[in-house]
Amino acid sequence: MVGDIAEMGGLKIGYDIGLNGRPPVNVARIAQSLSWYREQRIAGRTVICGKNKDAKTWVVALPGAGFYAEVRTPEEMADLLLTALTFEDGEKRPKR
């Protein structure tokens, strides 16, 4: 599923979620397309946060989904990160 989450006059977050027979998002492949990124395990998932080669678009990728936006302010970065990190793919993970 591909689409956008948009706020009128504000941040537009694009997403690509591997549902409905589509292959899941390949986090390693996304990392190769970035000019800069950091990778960390968060709540049992490998998460990548980085900047696209166009130097404007930030990407947050985790197993099953990728989120991206042209971030202009720290508040927009927070919105992108919170949107991506609260994504639930339905997989069971151990409780911490």
C-alpha positions as CSV (number, residue, x, y, z in Angstrom):
1,M,0.0,0.0,0.0
2,V,1.4,3.4,-1.0
3,G,0.0,6.7,0.0
4,D,0.4,10.0,1.9
5,I,-0.5,11.3,5.3
6,A,-0.9,15.1,4.9
7,E,-1.7,18.0,7.2
8,M,-3.3,21.0,5.4
9,G,-0.5,23.5,4.8
10,G,1.9,21.3,6.7
11,L,4.0,18.1,6.5
12,K,3.2,15.5,3.9
13,I,4.5,12.0,4.9
14,G,4.6,9.4,2.1
15,Y,4.5,5.8,3.0
16,D,5.1,2.4,1.4
17,I,3.7,-0.6,3.3
18,G,4.1,-4.1,2.1
19,L,0.5,-5.3,2.2
20,N,-2.0,-7.0,-0.1
21,G,0.6,-9.3,-1.7
22,R,3.2,-6.6,-2.2
23,P,6.7,-7.6,-1.0
24,P,7.7,-6.1,2.4
25,V,9.9,-3.0,2.4
26,N,13.6,-4.1,2.2
27,V,15.4,-2.0,4.9
28,A,18.9,-2.9,3.6
29,R,18.0,-1.8,0.1
30,I,16.6,1.5,1.3
31,A,19.8,2.1,3.3
32,Q,21.9,1.8,0.1
33,S,19.9,4.5,-1.5
34,L,20.6,7.1,1.2
35,S,23.5,9.6,1.4
36,W,23.5,9.3,5.2
37,Y,21.8,7.1,7.7
38,R,21.8,5.6,11.2
39,E,20.5,2.1,12.0
40,Q,19.3,1.0,15.4
41,R,17.2,-1.8,16.9
42,I,14.1,-0.3,18.6
43,A,11.5,-2.6,20.2
44,G,12.9,-5.6,18.5
45,R,12.9,-4.0,15.0
46,T,15.8,-2.7,12.9
47,V,15.0,0.9,12.1
48,I,16.9,3.1,9.7
49,C,16.6,6.9,9.8
50,G,18.5,8.8,7.0
51,K,18.6,11.5,4.4
52,N,17.9,10.7,0.8
53,K,20.5,11.6,-1.9
54,D,18.4,14.6,-2.9
55,A,19.5,16.1,0.5
56,K,15.9,17.2,1.2
57,T,14.0,14.0,2.0
58,W,14.3,12.2,5.3
59,V,13.5,8.5,5.3
60,V,12.5,6.2,8.2
61,A,12.4,2.5,7.3
62,L,11.5,-0.5,9.4
63,P,10.6,-4.0,8.5
64,G,7.4,-3.9,6.5
65,A,7.2,-0.1,6.0
66,G,9.0,3.0,4.8
67,F,8.1,6.6,5.5
68,Y,9.5,9.7,3.9
69,A,9.0,13.5,3.9
70,E,10.7,16.8,3.1
71,V,11.3,17.9,6.6
72,R,11.8,21.7,7.2
73,T,11.6,22.0,11.0
74,P,12.4,20.0,14.1
75,E,8.6,19.7,14.8
76,E,8.2,18.1,11.3
77,M,11.0,15.7,12.1
78,A,9.3,14.7,15.3
79,D,6.0,14.1,13.4
80,L,7.8,11.9,10.9
81,L,9.6,9.9,13.5
82,L,6.5,9.4,15.7
83,T,4.4,8.4,12.7
84,A,7.0,5.8,11.6
85,L,7.9,4.4,15.0
86,T,4.2,3.9,16.0
87,F,3.6,1.8,12.9
88,E,2.4,-1.7,13.8
89,D,2.9,-4.5,11.3
90,G,1.0,-7.1,13.3
91,E,4.1,-9.2,14.2
92,K,4.3,-10.4,17.8
93,R,7.4,-9.2,19.6
94,P,8.6,-10.0,23.1
95,K,7.5,-7.6,25.8
96,R,10.3,-5.5,27.4
